[in-house]
Amino acid sequence: MFINVEKIKSCESIQLKLPEHIFDGYVQNVYNYFAALENTDSIKPGDAADVLSALVAFREYFDVEAEWERLTLYVLDILKKGINRSFFDKIAVFGGLTHVAYSIHALSASTSKIEPFLKSVNEVLLSNLSDYLAGAEKENFYTLGNYEVITGLSGPLRYLLDFNDDKIMNEMARRIIAVFIKRSRDITILGKRAPGWHYYPSEIEESFVPVKATNGVVNYGVSHGMGGPLAVLSIAYHKGFRTEGLLDAINGLTSEYMNALYYFDSIAYFPGRITFEQYTGNDEFTKAPSQMSWCYGSPGILRALYISGDLLYNEKVKQLALSELVKIAKMDLSNYNLAQPIVCHGYIGTASIMNLMYLDTNRTEFLEKTIEMIEAGGVFNIEAFFESEHQLAKAKNTPARASLHNHLEGYNGIVQTIMSIIKGRPNDNDKRLLTI
């Protein structure tokens, strides 16, 4: 078997001491996840980047280094074939070429032999981004939701920003920033003001949402909305990019969130995806409690505001985000409206945000909630995870999306994120989520 349980239990790099029954259950779940990898035929191209990320994260706990190398080479071969067959034809940071680049970059940090492959992946990514940005010359480019994190431009921009000394990567980052600055300018629809981040949803997106949006939508989520640009543009500014209009774009995004903020039982909430009519006030939307998750909920949005306030020395925004997150951390977990353990819109994604806030502020409220959420979401073994996800899908009458290897909605994200939390060591997955 790949993973040595005792190596994890005796690891000196573990900073967060979980209660013994939680930690022992988690370690067994890690063991079971890597046992499932023995069936290598189950690893498809779409899984390979996340599997590689897990291999990097748990390398020190492998019983035999040769087994880690064998499995890593196998997964790398899947990635290479996927690239050659244009499987990763999208720029996406989740499921696309930026995702592959992140996983190879993480591997290269400890395996220098992989650097030539990383260079070639980056070259392909730059080429694809250049082709993609050629569409920015067309006006309809700015009516799409192409700025968001999961499949849009925010994810690749965050990746590019880590290559401070690479002129070519920096130039591509500037091109994306220029697109975002143009996107940040107000527009007029039916004689009324709307933010330039307004977009017209695709047919696929519309099929998932009961309320139709003939005149487009404004999206406040971190995953598919304005939260991604807010975080990544703030990071770009902090890293030295000073393009004219960048600061105005960041301040404009901050204002949108401040204006949209509402309270329910003294807890801060934000809209999710609302129609243009709801944005302008012609139609109402229900201002009620929503899920306390990364993708659309207050924790993800407030974390983006905290990052922006911290990096731009905007103490008012930073302190507001901090104070509201402290109140959320003090809430009873039953009021979080979470039904899944996953990263995207479940316990573990929110636990990661709470932990990052603890690392930044040393506030014990965040630490206590982190442990509580790990207990709620980390106790699921693989069988219980799939059963729970299938039951939830059945209750909602939606297709089951449970996955063993997917980071956002699968078991891989749960085991990786908890390890990052207990070691107190944020990783590239946190960058992909734009929480660091």
N, C-alpha and C positions, 0 to 999 in steps of 0.2 A: 504494500500500500504506500502511496506517495508521501503523505503528511505524517510527521512524527508528533503525536499529541503532546508528549512530554516536553518536546522542544518549545511548544507554545506556552505550556503551563509554567515553564521555568525561565521564560524569556525576560531578561532584565530591562528590555526597552519598553515594556508595557508600563504606561504611566497611570492609567485609570484602573483602579482596583474595583472590579465589579463584585457584587455579592457572589459567593462561591457557587451557589446553585445556578446562577445565570451564566457565569463564566464557563463552568463545566459543560452546560448545555450548548453554549455557543461553540466551544472547541470541538464538541462532537459533531456539530453541524458543519464546521469547516472540514473535518475529516470526511464526512459523508459527501460533501460537495466534490472534493478532489477524488474520492473513490469513484464517483460518477464519471470523472474524466478518463478513467481507464477504458471506457468505451469510446475510443477516439473517433469512431465512425459517426458519433452523434454531433461532432463539432462541425458546423456548417460555416461557409464564408462569413455569413452575417453574425456568427457567434465569435469568430476568431479574435477580433480585436479586444473584446471583453475578457475572453479566456486568457489571452496574453497578458492583459493588465493584472488579472488575478495571479498569474504565474510570477510576475514581477513582485507583487505585493507579498506573496507567501514563500518566496524563494528560500529564505533562511530556515524555514520549517520543514523543508524536504529532507527525508531520511537519507537519500542518496542523491548527490549532486548530478550524477550521470543520468538519473531518471528525469530530473528537472530539465537538463539539457536536451534529452531525447524528446520530451513532450513539447518543449519550447520550439525546437527545430521543426517539429511536425506542424505546430500551429502557424509558424512563420511561413511554411510552405503553402498552407491553405491561404494565408493572406496574399502571398505573391501570386498564386494562381488566380485569386479573386481580382487582383489589380490587373493582371494580364488579360483577363476575360471581361474587363470593364464592369465587374460586379459593383465596385465602389465608384460609380460614375457621378455620384452627387458629392457636393462639398461638405456635407453634413458632419457635425461634430458628434452626432449619435447615429451610427450606421453608415457613415460615408467616409470620404477620404481623409478628412480632418481627424476623424476618430482613429483611423489606422495610424496616422502620423503621431498622434498623442501616445498610442501604445508603443510604437517603435521608439519614440523619443524617451519614454520611461525605461525601456529596456536598454537603450544605448548608454544611459547614465551609469550602469554597472557592467556593461558588456561592450567594450570599445570596438570589437570586431563588427558590430552591427552598424557602425556609423556610416559606411558607404551606402548601405540600404536606406538608412534614414535620409541621407542626402538625395537619393533618387526619388524617394517618396515625396520629399519636400518639393522637388522639381516638378513632379507630376501635379502636386497640389497647386503650386503657383501657376502652372499652365492652365489647369481647370478653372482657377479663380479668375485668371485673366480673361478666359473665354466667357465666363459667367458675367463679369463686370462689363464686357462689351455691350451687354444689354442695357447698361445704365444710360446709354445715349438715347434710349427710347423712353417716352413719357410714361408708358404703361408699366415700366419697371418700378415706378414709384406708387403704383396702386396695388401692389402685391404685398403679402406678408413675408417678404424675403429677408427681413432684417432680424428675425427672431433667432433664438438660441439653437433649437434642436436640429433644424435643417437649413436655417438661414445663415446670414453673414456674421452674426455676433459670435458664434462659436469659432469659426476660422480666424476672426480678428483677435480673439483672446489667445489663440495659439501663436499667431505671428508676433504678438507683443512680447513673447519670451525670448525672442532672438534679437536682443538689443544691438549686437555688433554686426548684424547681417544687413547690408545695404539693400539687397534685393527684397528680403522679407519686410524690411521697414518701408520700402516704397509701396509694396502691396498693401501693407497696413494703412498707409496714407491714402491710398485709393479707396479703401473701404470707409475710412473715416470721412473722406470727402462726400461719399454717397450718403453717409449717415447725417452729415451736416445739412446737405440738401434736403434730406428727408425730414429734418427737424423743423423746417419752415412751415408756418401755418398755411392752410389751404382754405378755399371757400367752396362749400357744397350747398346748392339750393339757397344761396344767399347767406349762409351761416358759416361761422368759423369752425374749423376742425383742425386738430394737430396733423402735421404732415405724416405722422406714423399711422394714421387712418389707412385701412386697406379694404379691398373687396375680397371676401373669402372665396376659396376654390370650391368646386362642386363637392369634393371629398369632405372638406371641412363643414360645408353646409349640411351634408347628409348626417352629421353627428349632432347637429344643433337644431332643436325644435323651432326656434324663432328665426325666421328668414331675415336676411339683411340686404335688401335691394340696393340701399344706399351706403352699404359698407359698415364697418365696425371699428371700434376703438378697443384695443386689448391691453389690459393692465398686467397680465400675467408675466412672470419671469420667463417661463418656457416659450411661450408663443407671442408675447407682447412686448411692451415698451421697457419692461424691467431689464431685459438683456442688454439693450443699448445703453441704458443708464449705467449699469455696472461696468460694461466693457469700455465705454468712452471715458469714464472716470479713471479707470486703470490706465488707459492710453495717455490721458493728461498727466497722471502721476509719473508715468515712465518717460515724460519729456516731449511728447507730441504737443505742439502749440499751434496747430492749424487755425487760421482765422475762422471764427464761428464755432469752434469746438466748445469753449466754455459756455457760450450762449445756448448751445444744444443741450448741454448737461443741465444748466439752470432751467431751461424750458421743460425738460423731462421731470425734474424735481418739482417744479410748479404744478405740472399735471397731477402728480401723485398727491401733493399737498391739497390741491383743490378737490380731489376725488375721495380723500380720506373720510370715513364716517365711523361712528361709534355705535356699538350695541352692548349694553350692560358694561359700559366704560372700557370696552376692548376695541382696539383699532382694527378696522377692516377696509378693504378696497374692492371696487368692482372687479369683475373678471373680464369677460368679453361682452361688451355691450354694443347695441346697434347705434348708428348715427343718430337716430331719433331719440334714443335714450340718453345719448351724450348731450344733445342740445336741449333736453328737457321736454320735448314734445311727447315722448312716451316715458312712463315711469319704469324703473326696475326695482326689484325688491331689495331693500337694504337690510339684509339679515345675516346672521353668522354663516360663514363659509368654512371650508376645510382649512385647517392650519397646516398647510403643506408647502413644499418648495415651489411647485409649478405655477399655482395660481393664488395661493393663500398668503396671509399676512407675514408669516415667517420669511418666505422667500423675498417678498417685496421689501420688507423692512430691512432685511440683510443687505439688499442692493442699495437702499438708501443709506444704511450705516457705512457701507464701503465708500460710497460717493462722498458722504460727509466727512469721513475720516481722511480720505486721500486728498480732498480739495480743501481741507481745513475749514469746512463749513460746520461750525460747532452746533448751530441751531438744529440742522438736519441730523447730525450725528446723535445728539442728545435726545431728540424726539424719537428716533429709531430705537435707541437703547432703552429708553424708558418704556416704550410700548412693548418691546420684546421682553422686558423684565415682567411686565404685567401678564403677558401671555405665558411665560414660564411658570408663573404662580397659579395659572388656571388649573382646574381639575382636568385630568387627561380625558375624561369622558366628554368634555365640551370641545374637544379638538375636531370632532366630526370625521375622524379617520377610521377607515375600515380595513386597511391593508398594511402589511409590513414594509412595502417596497420603498424605493428611493423617491420616485417621481411625486406621488401624491399619497405617501404613506408615512408610517412612524419613523422609519430609519432615515429618510431624507430630512425630516424635521429634526430628528436627533442630531444629525450632522450639523445643522445650522445652530442648534443650541450649544453644541460642543465648540464650534468655532467662536461663538460669542463668549463662551467661558474662557477659551484660550486668549481672546483679545482683552477681556475685562476682568477676569478672575472673580466674577460674580458667582457665588455658590448657587443662586437660583437656577442658573443655566446648567451647572453640573448635575444638580439633583434631577432636573427634568430630563437631561440626557440619559441618565441611568434608568429612570422610569420608562422612557420610551424604548430603550434597548430591551428592557424586560418585556415590554408589550409586543415588540416586533421581532426580537431576536430569538425568541423561544421556538419559533416554527421550524420543525425539521422539514426536509424536502417534501415528504409525503403530505404533511399537514399543510404546507404552503400551497401545493397544487390543489389539494382538496378545498381549502379555503377560497382560493382564487376562482375555482370552477363554480363553487356554490354562490359566490358573489356575482359572477357573470350570469348565472342562471336566474338569480333573484332580479337582476337588472334587465334580463332578456337581451344581453349583449354578447358578442363573441368572446370566448375566453382568450386572454392575451398573456396568460402566465407563461414564463419562460425560465429555463434553468440558467442560462448564461447571460441574458440581457441585463445591463447595469441599471437602467431606469425602472424596468418593470419585472425584473427577474430575481432569481435567488443569488446570482453572482453579486449584484449590487448590495444585497443585505450583508453577505459575509465580508466583502471588501470594505464596506463603509464602517462596519463595527470595528474591524481591525484598525482602520485609520483612526477611529475615535479613541480606542483604548491605548493606542500608542502615542496619541497626542501629536500625530504627524500628518497634516493635510497633504493630499497628493494631487496628481493630475486630474483625477475624477472631480475633485472640488473645483478645479479650474474650469473644467468642461461645464459644470453646473453654474459657473460664475458666482460662486460663493466665496472665493478668495481671488 
